[in-house]
Amino acid sequence: MSVTAPPPGTVTTAIPARLDRLPWSRWHWTIVIGLGTVWILDGLEVTVVGNIASRLSEPGSGLPITSGQVTGLAAALYVAGACSGALFWGRLTDRYGRKKLFMITLAVYLGATALTAVSFQSWWFFLFRFLTGFGIGGEYAAINSAIDELIPANYRGRVDLIINGSFWLGAVGGSLLSILALNTSFLPKDVGWRLTFALGVVLGLAILLVRRHVPESPRWLLIHGREQEAERVVSEIERRVEAEKGQPLPPPRGVITIHQRESIGFATIARTVFHDYRKRAILGFSLFIGQAFLYNAITFGFGAILTRFFNVPADHTGYYFAVIAIGNFCGPLLLGKLFDTVGRRVMISSTYLLSGVLLFGTAWLFSRGVLSAGTLTACWCAVLFFASAGASSAYLTVSEVFPMETRAMSIAFFYAIGTAAGGISGPILFAELTNTGRVGDTVLAFQIGAALMCAAGLVAALLAVRAERRSLEDIAKPLTATTVGAQATP
């Protein structure tokens, strides 16, 4: 139980340890469904846009736009919106709470997606691609911080990886949906692509309803002077878990004493992240830049490669993308547990390095002209099986290796800077290189992505934090903490 200790504003509590010692339960599945499923929408959205690029550029689509503008400019605007949204909403998430912001950001995302569906001019499409990204950027900060603060330490790595990897379930759906949307036998050219965005809105509304039942993070409540509310939330969780398991929970191990504060200044956050945790900051930058360039470039450009170099019809690219999307999801799903057992450093560095080496091999085979559309897709499946687990671990890393008061802002900052460096430049550079129609230019794009992944893997081998099965307070002491008891990992 939480015990308030004098002086006023100081509290000694076992709440973090109580959350970490919980066994996996149906309540935790509620968190996964309510918070994690939004990445399915993100995957649906991004994949649909990549696959409909060729259709949007055709006469009669309802938009005066080129394929290059969709995969280049519109993609870059979406990512730019996500970067700015992450910074804007991330600060508010640390200040006003996880729950308020993950409700607001989802509403922004849904509204912008709905307005994308009714685009009538290219500027309208570009504007609401930016605003859709603005909403999803806030989701990254609010969702990842809430998940890590609610999931027990023994399961945090695999759950975080699988949730971030669920993006690719949406990618599978988006690929298959685009096949239907691009088939003019079923839907007119100017209707099919609009309905794909509308479907995303419907799915998002369902997620919004489930999300209402997800509580505020007790860790956030505790630090912001709302320990009684935190106590009620944790007690209710414990009651539900005990009723499900039919036995009392083991006693928590360790307490923490903190000075409660309403907010932490931005200068304090910046000093903490970039001075006190300088090596962890370098690690975060490296992981995000590598995965952001690779994923944003390939996600938005894969369809164009298939149509340009292998003459795959535009309405068939979805089949190929569905295959690599399945490979992407299998990576976090099958490798996720190893991040909690083998450990963060080994798994993060090896997934980045393996994906980079395999991508170099793919580039060589592509340059030799020995690949078909099918074998290129198989190569990408192998690359992205490892890259997906590595990319998901980037979000896990920056959400667990910095103090709690900076968590959402840290996620936002590294996402924004890393994605701006790799995610905005990636689609533009990749579109420029692939649009030339020269094999050598596309090979160069592959090699840049591979080099960045390998470089990030080497940084992880040196700097990755051994965070597996450790409480968040043990990995990074809260700025408000005065003493930390024996926070033993359950």
BALUMGU-587136 format. One record per residue (C-alpha): residue number from 0; x, y, z. Coordinates in steps of 0.1 Angstrom, whole numbers, m for minus. Layout:
> num,u,v,w
> NUM,X,Y,Z
...
This chain:
> num,u,v,w
> 0,0,0,0
> 1,11,36,m6
> 2,22,55,26
> 3,24,92,25
> 4,54,105,45
> 5,61,140,57
> 6,70,166,46
> 7,39,175,25
> 8,44,166,m12
> 9,67,137,m4
> 10,53,101,m8
> 11,68,67,m1
> 12,52,40,m21
> 13,54,5,m35
> 14,32,12,m65
> 15,58,6,m92
> 16,68,m27,m75
> 17,32,m37,m72
> 18,27,m32,m109
> 19,58,m51,m119
> 20,51,m82,m98
> 21,17,m88,m114
> 22,13,m120,m134
> 23,0,m117,m170
> 24,m38,m114,m170
> 25,m69,m105,m190
> 26,m65,m70,m177
> 27,m32,m67,m195
> 28,m48,m79,m227
> 29,m72,m50,m223
> 30,m42,m26,m223
> 31,m28,m43,m254
> 32,m60,m41,m273
> 33,m70,m6,m262
> 34,m36,10,m268
> 35,m17,m13,m292
> 36,m42,m17,m320
> 37,m38,19,m332
> 38,m6,8,m349
> 39,m27,m15,m371
> 40,m45,17,m383
> 41,m11,34,m389
> 42,0,4,m410
> 43,m32,4,m429
> 44,m29,41,m437
> 45,7,41,m448
> 46,5,10,m469
> 47,m27,21,m487
> 48,m11,54,m497
> 49,20,36,m510
> 50,m1,11,m530
> 51,m26,36,m544
> 52,1,60,m557
> 53,m1,48,m593
> 54,m39,49,m593
> 55,m41,84,m579
> 56,m18,96,m607
> 57,m41,82,m634
> 58,m67,104,m652
> 59,m102,100,m635
> 60,m88,95,m600
> 61,m104,127,m588
> 62,m70,143,m579
> 63,m45,161,m602
> 64,m14,145,m586
> 65,16,124,m598
> 66,28,91,m584
> 67,61,108,m574
> 68,41,134,m554
> 69,23,107,m535
> 70,53,85,m527
> 71,76,115,m522
> 72,60,148,m512
> 73,29,134,m495
> 74,49,107,m477
> 75,74,133,m465
> 76,45,156,m453
> 77,30,127,m434
> 78,63,120,m417
> 79,69,158,m411
> 80,34,159,m394
> 81,43,129,m373
> 82,76,145,m362
> 83,60,178,m352
> 84,30,161,m337
> 85,53,139,m315
> 86,70,170,m301
> 87,38,189,m296
> 88,18,162,m280
> 89,48,145,m262
> 90,53,176,m240
> 91,16,177,m232
> 92,16,139,m224
> 93,43,143,m197
> 94,25,174,m183
> 95,m12,164,m185
> 96,m12,126,m184
> 97,m11,97,m207
> 98,m49,90,m209
> 99,m60,125,m219
> 100,m35,127,m247
> 101,m40,92,m261
> 102,m77,100,m264
> 103,m71,134,m280
> 104,m44,123,m305
> 105,m65,94,m318
> 106,m94,119,m324
> 107,m71,142,m343
> 108,m58,113,m364
> 109,m93,101,m372
> 110,m106,135,m382
> 111,m77,141,m405
> 112,m80,107,m421
> 113,m117,113,m427
> 114,m109,146,m444
> 115,m82,129,m466
> 116,m109,107,m479
> 117,m128,137,m494
> 118,m98,153,m510
> 119,m107,172,m542
> 120,m74,190,m549
> 121,m38,180,m543
> 122,m32,207,m518
> 123,m61,194,m497
> 124,m46,159,m499
> 125,m12,172,m488
> 126,m26,192,m459
> 127,m45,164,m444
> 128,m17,139,m449
> 129,3,163,m427
> 130,m24,165,m401
> 131,m30,128,m401
> 132,7,124,m393
> 133,4,151,m367
> 134,m21,130,m348
> 135,m2,97,m352
> 136,30,114,m339
> 137,13,121,m306
> 138,1,85,m304
> 139,37,73,m305
> 140,46,93,m274
> 141,14,88,m254
> 142,9,51,m262
> 143,45,38,m257
> 144,49,56,m224
> 145,15,43,m211
> 146,22,8,m222
> 147,57,6,m206
> 148,43,20,m173
> 149,14,m5,m171
> 150,31,m37,m183
> 151,50,m58,m158
> 152,88,m58,m161
> 153,90,m95,m170
> 154,69,m89,m201
> 155,77,m53,m211
> 156,101,m61,m239
> 157,81,m86,m259
> 158,48,m68,m254
> 159,63,m35,m266
> 160,79,m51,m296
> 161,47,m70,m306
> 162,25,m39,m302
> 163,48,m17,m323
> 164,51,m46,m348
> 165,14,m48,m351
> 166,18,m19,m376
> 167,24,m47,m401
> 168,m9,m64,m395
> 169,m24,m31,m407
> 170,0,m32,m436
> 171,m13,m67,m446
> 172,m49,m53,m444
> 173,m39,m22,m463
> 174,m22,m43,m490
> 175,m52,m66,m495
> 176,m76,m36,m492
> 177,m58,m18,m520
> 178,m62,m47,m543
> 179,m99,m43,m540
> 180,m98,m5,m540
> 181,m77,m4,m572
> 182,m98,m30,m591
> 183,m120,m8,m613
> 184,m143,m38,m619
> 185,m156,m33,m584
> 186,m151,4,m577
> 187,m146,35,m599
> 188,m112,51,m599
> 189,m123,81,m579
> 190,m141,61,m552
> 191,m120,31,m542
> 192,m91,49,m527
> 193,m115,71,m507
> 194,m132,41,m492
> 195,m99,28,m479
> 196,m95,59,m458
> 197,m131,58,m446
> 198,m126,22,m434
> 199,m97,34,m413
> 200,m119,59,m396
> 201,m145,32,m387
> 202,m118,9,m372
> 203,m104,39,m353
> 204,m138,47,m337
> 205,m140,11,m325
> 206,m105,15,m309
> 207,m116,48,m293
> 208,m145,30,m275
> 209,m122,3,m261
> 210,m96,29,m250
> 211,m121,46,m227
> 212,m115,17,m203
> 213,m77,21,m201
> 214,m68,39,m168
> 215,m43,67,m164
> 216,m8,55,m156
> 217,m4,51,m118
> 218,32,60,m121
> 219,23,93,m137
> 220,m4,100,m111
> 221,20,93,m83
> 222,46,118,m94
> 223,20,145,m101
> 224,5,145,m66
> 225,m24,122,m72
> 226,m13,93,m51
> 227,m48,85,m38
> 228,m60,81,m74
> 229,m30,60,m82
> 230,m37,38,m52
> 231,m73,33,m64
> 232,m62,23,m99
> 233,m36,m2,m87
> 234,m59,m17,m60
> 235,m86,m23,m87
> 236,m61,m39,m110
> 237,m49,m62,m82
> 238,m84,m71,m72
> 239,m92,m81,m108
> 240,m60,m101,m112
> 241,m65,m120,m79
> 242,m100,m128,m88
> 243,m89,m142,m121
> 244,m60,m162,m107
> 245,m79,m174,m76
> 246,m50,m167,m53
> 247,m34,m137,m35
> 248,m6,m119,m51
> 249,29,m121,m37
> 250,41,m91,m17
> 251,58,m63,m36
> 252,95,m60,m32
> 253,109,m25,m28
> 254,96,10,m22
> 255,105,44,m37
> 256,103,79,m21
> 257,96,109,m43
> 258,90,146,m41
> 259,58,152,m61
> 260,58,180,m87
> 261,31,192,m110
> 262,55,196,m139
> 263,92,194,m149
> 264,108,223,m169
> 265,119,217,m205
> 266,154,228,m196
> 267,156,201,m169
> 268,143,175,m193
> 269,169,185,m220
> 270,197,185,m195
> 271,187,151,m181
> 272,184,134,m215
> 273,214,150,m233
> 274,238,156,m205
> 275,231,131,m177
> 276,222,103,m202
> 277,244,113,m231
> 278,253,77,m242
> 279,217,66,m241
> 280,208,97,m263
> 281,234,86,m289
> 282,219,52,m289
> 283,184,65,m294
> 284,195,87,m323
> 285,213,59,m340
> 286,184,34,m337
> 287,158,58,m349
> 288,177,72,m379
> 289,186,38,m392
> 290,151,23,m390
> 291,133,54,m401
> 292,153,57,m433
> 293,149,21,m442
> 294,112,18,m434
> 295,99,50,m447
> 296,118,47,m479
> 297,108,11,m486
> 298,72,14,m473
> 299,65,43,m497
> 300,86,31,m526
> 301,82,m7,m528
> 302,52,m5,m551
> 303,69,18,m575
> 304,99,m6,m578
> 305,76,m35,m586
> 306,58,m15,m613
> 307,88,1,m628
> 308,114,m27,m628
> 309,92,m58,m629
> 310,61,m45,m648
> 311,38,m56,m620
> 312,3,m41,m626
> 313,m6,m14,m601
> 314,m36,m33,m588
> 315,m13,m64,m580
> 316,14,m47,m559
> 317,m8,m53,m528
> 318,m2,m90,m530
> 319,36,m86,m528
> 320,34,m60,m500
> 321,11,m83,m480
> 322,38,m109,m481
> 323,66,m87,m468
> 324,42,m72,m442
> 325,36,m107,m428
> 326,73,m112,m426
> 327,76,m79,m407
> 328,50,m89,m381
> 329,66,m123,m376
> 330,99,m107,m366
> 331,87,m91,m333
> 332,62,m119,m327
> 333,88,m147,m329
> 334,118,m128,m316
> 335,101,m106,m290
> 336,105,m130,m260
> 337,143,m131,m266
> 338,145,m94,m258
> 339,134,m103,m223
> 340,155,m135,m219
> 341,186,m133,m241
> 342,187,m95,m234
> 343,184,m61,m250
> 344,220,m55,m261
> 345,224,m88,m279
> 346,191,m87,m296
> 347,190,m51,m306
> 348,225,m51,m321
> 349,220,m85,m339
> 350,187,m76,m355
> 351,200,m43,m368
> 352,232,m59,m381
> 353,216,m89,m397
> 354,190,m68,m415
> 355,218,m45,m428
> 356,239,m74,m441
> 357,209,m91,m457
> 358,200,m58,m474
> 359,235,m54,m488
> 360,231,m89,m503
> 361,197,m79,m517
> 362,213,m49,m534
> 363,240,m70,m549
> 364,215,m95,m563
> 365,193,m67,m577
> 366,223,m51,m594
> 367,231,m85,m611
> 368,196,m86,m626
> 369,189,m121,m612
> 370,158,m111,m591
> 371,122,m113,m601
> 372,93,m96,m584
> 373,88,m128,m563
> 374,124,m133,m553
> 375,129,m96,m545
> 376,99,m99,m522
> 377,114,m130,m506
> 378,147,m111,m500
> 379,128,m82,m484
> 380,109,m107,m462
> 381,142,m119,m448
> 382,156,m84,m444
> 383,125,m71,m427
> 384,120,m101,m404
> 385,150,m89,m384
> 386,146,m51,m392
> 387,111,m51,m378
> 388,121,m65,m345
> 389,150,m40,m344
> 390,129,m10,m353
> 391,103,m19,m327
> 392,131,m21,m301
> 393,140,15,m309
> 394,107,26,m294
> 395,111,3,m265
> 396,146,16,m258
> 397,139,53,m256
> 398,108,47,m235
> 399,125,27,m208
> 400,161,41,m205
> 401,152,77,m194
> 402,135,89,m162
> 403,98,87,m160
> 404,92,125,m160
> 405,109,127,m194
> 406,95,95,m209
> 407,69,108,m234
> 408,91,138,m244
> 409,121,115,m249
> 410,100,92,m271
> 411,87,122,m290
> 412,121,138,m294
> 413,140,108,m307
> 414,112,98,m329
> 415,110,133,m343
> 416,147,139,m349
> 417,154,103,m360
> 418,124,103,m383
> 419,131,137,m397
> 420,166,127,m406
> 421,156,93,m420
> 422,119,94,m426
> 423,116,127,m445
> 424,148,123,m465
> 425,143,86,m470
> 426,111,88,m491
> 427,123,118,m511
> 428,157,104,m518
> 429,143,69,m525
> 430,117,83,m549
> 431,143,104,m567
> 432,166,74,m571
> 433,140,48,m582
> 434,122,72,m605
> 435,152,74,m627
> 436,146,38,m638
> 437,183,30,m635
> 438,192,m1,m616
> 439,223,15,m602
> 440,204,43,m585
> 441,180,19,m568
> 442,209,m2,m557
> 443,224,29,m541
> 444,192,35,m522
> 445,193,0,m509
> 446,229,4,m498
> 447,223,36,m479
> 448,196,19,m459
> 449,218,m11,m452
> 450,247,10,m441
> 451,226,30,m416
> 452,212,m2,m401
> 453,246,m17,m397
> 454,259,15,m381
> 455,231,15,m356
> 456,237,m21,m348
> 457,273,m14,m340
> 458,263,15,m317
> 459,238,m8,m299
> 460,265,m34,m294
> 461,285,m8,m275
> 462,258,13,m258
> 463,225,m7,m254
> 464,213,m8,m218
> 465,206,m42,m201
> 466,170,m33,m193
> 467,155,m68,m195
> 468,133,m78,m165
> 469,142,m47,m146
> 470,118,m21,m132
> 471,117,13,m150
> 472,128,30,m118
> 473,158,7,m116
> 474,168,14,m152
> 475,165,52,m148
> 476,159,68,m114
> 477,130,93,m115
> 478,141,129,m112
> 479,117,133,m83
> 480,130,103,m64
> 481,149,108,m31
> 482,156,71,m23
> 483,150,39,m41
> 484,145,8,m20
> 485,154,m27,m31
> 486,134,m26,m63
> 487,141,m63,m70
> 488,129,m75,m104
> 489,101,m101,m99
